Amino acid sequence: MRRLLLALLPIATLLSACSSTDYDLMQTASIPPRFNDTDPQDFGGRTPHHHNIHGIDVSKWNGDIDWMKVKNSGVSFAFIKATEGKDRVDTRFNEYWQRARAAGIPYAPYHFYYFCSTADAQADWFIANVPKSAVYLPPVLDVEWNGESKTCRTRPSPDEVRVAMKRFMDRLEAHYGKRPIIYTSVDFHRDNLVDQFKEYHFWVRSVAKHPGEVYVERRWAFWQYTSTGVIPGIDGATDINAFAGSAKNWKNWVAAVSKPK
């Protein structure tokens, strides 16, 4: 029990440090973007570029990646797609996480949840395809409505959504020894997650406004602020994300969560 309590301390610290309230207290003078963007948005005074730590999320669609060039450009972390549903593996996953590790970029795998499969079937699939060495930072559960899916447009009730999420995340936490991060979008959060899962880190998508304007009373740890970023070492548009805390917060958190179980 003592070991569990010690493991939870960095989580509590980060959640208290990484909030939109803290962000509001930051200096609001103009700061140049850390990376170029082919379709930059005007976030006003609450720009993501006030944050020092930025990272990317990638999948097979990003193609060949020069990971050392990515690292040297200032990227601090990478979320890498691993699995989807109960039977799909991203074809670049093993290559990406191993090359990110070789380049010295902290990395984490993510799973795209499929609401036409059970939580256990998807947890089994993730665990079967993602070795513990590929989970340097905590694994990510990507939950969002997928209205463009040709095979599953099911929208369960909020209670069913939350039960399935909790089961999936409990399975991963038991196996990897790290509490998963929840990635979500504005509409999915509004429909299912307001005031829920407060003990988890959230990675939120908000490409037009600051998360504080569109996520009701949600503390967030990561903010996906563009899908049209320009990252040296990657051809084409790339998702870029900001970490809510300071550089010191980041260093301490990574040191805590990257320890093997």
ZIPE-V174095 format. One record per residue. RES is the residue in one letter. D_LAST is the distance of its C-alpha to the last C-alpha in Angstrom with 2 decimals. Layout:
((RES | D_LAST) (RES | D_LAST))
This chain:
((M | 14.07) (R | 14.23) (R | 10.48) (L | 10.71) (L | 13.84) (L | 12.64) (A | 10.00) (L | 13.05) (L | 15.41) (P | 14.95) (I | 15.46) (A | 18.62) (T | 19.79) (L | 19.69) (L | 21.38) (S | 24.05) (A | 24.53) (C | 24.65) (S | 27.56) (S | 30.88) (T | 32.59) (D | 31.15) (Y | 32.12) (D | 35.65) (L | 36.03) (M | 35.46) (Q | 38.52) (T | 40.16) (A | 42.25) (S | 42.29) (I | 39.45) (P | 39.71) (P | 37.18) (R | 34.36) (F | 34.85) (N | 37.90) (D | 38.29) (T | 40.93) (D | 41.30) (P | 40.33) (Q | 40.46) (D | 42.00) (F | 39.54) (G | 42.05) (G | 40.84) (R | 37.32) (T | 36.34) (P | 32.78) (H | 33.90) (H | 33.67) (H | 29.92) (N | 28.77) (I | 25.62) (H | 26.32) (G | 24.54) (I | 25.40) (D | 24.52) (V | 25.79) (S | 26.51) (K | 28.80) (W | 31.76) (N | 31.10) (G | 32.10) (D | 31.81) (I | 29.82) (D | 30.31) (W | 26.87) (M | 28.10) (K | 30.97) (V | 28.67) (K | 26.60) (N | 29.87) (S | 31.28) (G | 28.90) (V | 26.24) (S | 23.00) (F | 20.66) (A | 20.94) (F | 20.11) (I | 20.82) (K | 22.12) (A | 20.39) (T | 21.96) (E | 24.72) (G | 25.64) (K | 25.16) (D | 26.71) (R | 26.50) (V | 24.37) (D | 25.29) (T | 27.05) (R | 25.87) (F | 22.15) (N | 21.06) (E | 23.57) (Y | 22.72) (W | 18.98) (Q | 19.57) (R | 22.55) (A | 20.94) (R | 18.28) (A | 21.26) (A | 23.11) (G | 20.44) (I | 20.12) (P | 16.87) (Y | 16.53) (A | 15.27) (P | 16.58) (Y | 18.79) (H | 20.38) (F | 24.02) (Y | 24.63) (Y | 27.75) (F | 29.52) (C | 31.39) (S | 28.37) (T | 26.29) (A | 22.85) (D | 21.61) (A | 23.38) (Q | 21.82) (A | 18.25) (D | 18.99) (W | 20.43) (F | 17.65) (I | 15.01) (A | 17.67) (N | 18.32) (V | 15.21) (P | 12.91) (K | 9.26) (S | 10.89) (A | 13.13) (V | 10.75) (Y | 10.79) (L | 11.99) (P | 11.44) (P | 13.48) (V | 17.03) (L | 19.39) (D | 22.92) (V | 25.50) (E | 29.16) (W | 32.51) (N | 33.63) (G | 37.39) (E | 38.03) (S | 36.26) (K | 38.75) (T | 36.89) (C | 35.34) (R | 36.62) (T | 35.62) (R | 34.97) (P | 33.64) (S | 34.35) (P | 32.08) (D | 30.94) (E | 30.12) (V | 28.25) (R | 26.06) (V | 25.39) (A | 24.39) (M | 22.10) (K | 20.34) (R | 19.95) (F | 18.57) (M | 16.05) (D | 14.99) (R | 14.46) (L | 12.29) (E | 10.17) (A | 9.85) (H | 9.04) (Y | 6.80) (G | 5.23) (K | 7.80) (R | 11.38) (P | 13.86) (I | 16.81) (I | 20.26) (Y | 22.94) (T | 26.46) (S | 30.15) (V | 32.90) (D | 34.60) (F | 31.57) (H | 30.32) (R | 33.87) (D | 34.19) (N | 30.92) (L | 28.58) (V | 30.78) (D | 29.48) (Q | 26.50) (F | 22.69) (K | 23.07) (E | 19.51) (Y | 18.32) (H | 18.86) (F | 21.86) (W | 22.98) (V | 26.70) (R | 29.50) (S | 32.71) (V | 34.96) (A | 38.19) (K | 37.47) (H | 35.06) (P | 32.36) (G | 33.89) (E | 37.02) (V | 35.66) (Y | 32.50) (V | 33.71) (E | 32.03) (R | 28.69) (R | 26.32) (W | 24.79) (A | 22.21) (F | 23.47) (W | 27.06) (Q | 28.27) (Y | 31.76) (T | 33.36) (S | 33.41) (T | 36.14) (G | 34.57) (V | 35.55) (I | 32.82) (P | 34.00) (G | 32.63) (I | 32.67) (D | 35.93) (G | 36.80) (A | 35.49) (T | 31.84) (D | 29.88) (I | 28.98) (N | 26.80) (A | 26.75) (F | 23.98) (A | 25.43) (G | 24.51) (S | 25.79) (A | 24.68) (K | 23.31) (N | 21.36) (W | 19.93) (K | 18.98) (N | 17.26) (W | 15.38) (V | 14.19) (A | 13.09) (A | 11.04) (V | 9.46) (S | 9.04) (K | 6.53) (P | 3.80) (K | 0.00))
